[in-house]
């Protein structure tokens, strides 16, 4: 694990995105809140928040961080037949929160799959990526082509 004790604590934020692609019927069930296991997006949101808070427990070289905010949101895209996932994670610390944001998106995607697998085992999880980050010595990063 990298020693960050000499670094100053600064405000840091990371935004990550991903998606779960599925059959149109599955997306319709999610939209109508008719999935037998319950409210898919509510469960996925909680899974994302928990994963962000506990990222250091399953990413071996990640630092435990005092998170000051975790927001996980979803976009239902009928044309793409996908649930888009976005996680925004914030802290004031000596190291960034990129892994926490990526963990939140990943866990939310897995929760969506788990909630819907009985009706659609063909779902695919993908395009998980860091969209932007700010704070720290390296400054701001923004992925080209992302808003």
Secondary structure, DSSP 8 states (H G I E B T S, - for coil): ----TTS--EEEEEEEEEEEE--HHHHHHHHTT--TT--HHHHHHHHHHHHHHTHHHHSTT-----EEEEEEEEEEETTTTEEEEEEEEEEEESS--HHHHHHHHHHHHHHHHHHHTTT-TT-EEEEEEEEEEE-STT--EE-TT--
